[in-house]
Amino acid sequence: MTRIILVYGAISGAVLEALVFLAMALHPHGGLLGMVFGYLAMLIALAFVFVGVKRHRDEALGGTIRFGTALGVGAAIGAIALVFYVLGWEAYLASTGYRFAPEYARQAIAARQAAGASPAELAQVTRQMQDFVTSYASTPYRMAMTATEIAPVLILVALTSAALLRRSTFLPARTPLG
């Protein structure tokens, strides 16, 4: 089981990082399209959670798995992908000189200004963005925030995989011919 968790977690994490870096290259300023692509990348990469749980069910457990076991294996695979995601984001930030938070804040303030925000609203947004930049400079805070981006998707995929694969009739194990 440990081997499956490590292998599929690393595959999921590597695919996730490749897709996230692709998303950042295609949409460096994020926006709605960047966010949609990012969450789609998470779903694609976390498909390896499902594959890993199924492989464990079929090869190690003879085609049956309990919900709790499936959820545990799926969560463990996803946790490794989460670590890849967080460390990959940290590497991206380091490679860009940690410019993300100040640029994000600057864009948020400019967007509110362009939308015709009053001086009081603009002052409030500016304070909020200054607080964000200050908080985001803390590595533990930043890493926790990054983890919360993928955690809901990971939980959903692990729960769905466990619910589907606990039924031995769902995509049953293939029997060798001959």
Secondary structure, DSSP 8 states (H G I E B T S, - for coil): -HHHHHHHHHHHHHHHHHHHHHHHHH-TT-HHHHHHHHHHHHHHHTHHHHHHHHHIIIIISTT---HHHHHHHHHHHHHHHHHHHHHHHHHHHHHTTT-HHHHHHHHHHHHHHHTT--HHHHHHHHHHHHHHHHHHTSHHHHHHHHHHHHHHHHHHHHHHHHHHHTSTTSS-------
